[in-house]
Amino acid sequence: ACAAAVVLIGFFLWRSPDVLHLSLVPGGLVVFAAGLFLAAGAVEAWGSAALIEQLAGTGETPLDLLRLSGVGMLGANAINNLPAYLALGPIAGTPERIAALLVGVNAGPLITPWGSLATLLWHSRLKAVGVEVSWRRFILLGLIAAPLTVGLAVLPLARARARFVAKQTVARPEAALIPGLVNAHTHNPMTLLRGVSDDLPLKVWLQQH
C-alpha cells in the first residue's frame, strides 16, 4: 500500500502537481485509527483474552458460528472492525470460525459511523462535495441491514460445514494461501477496438487512438 501511494503521488507530481495539497490527508482519521489500535492493545494487555473467549465461544456448530460472527459485528460497531478482528482473531482457531469472524467484522460494521474506516472515508468525501448524510438514518438502516447481512452470510457457511466433510485438513496457521498471479483481465476499449491500429506501440495507441 505504501509503495502504491508513493507511485500515485509521483504520478500526480508529474502530471497534475496542483491537485496535491495537505488537505487531502485525512489527519483526523489517522489519529483516530492510531488511537483505536492503542486502546485495543491496552485492553488486551489487561487480560481481556479470557473474557473475549467466553463471549465468542469455541464451537463450530451453526449457532457457535453465528455467535462468533455476532460478537465480531458488535465489536466492530463498538470500537472499529480492525481492532475487533485483532482482539477476536487469536481465539477463532479453525478456518470455519475465522470465516465467520471475517463476515462479522467486515459485513457487520454498518451501524455506527466509526465501525469501519471505509465508512468514515466515505462520509468525509461526501461532505467534501457537499452531500449531507443523516447519521440517525444511517444507524437505523444499519440496525436492520447488519444483522440480516451477517446472518444470511454465516448460515450457508455453517450448512456447508455440516454437509461436506473434508477427507484431509491441512492446517498452516503461519502461512497464506493465494491464487496464482495470472493477469487475465482486459479493458473495454481493447475489446471494442480489437484490430484497430494494433501495430502501434502501446503508449501511442493509448494516448492517440
Helices and strands as residue ranges (DSSP letters): H 2-15, G 17-19, G 22-24, H 27-45, H 49-56, H 62-79, H 81-92, H 95-107, G 113-115, H 117-128, H 135-163, H 188-192, H 202-208
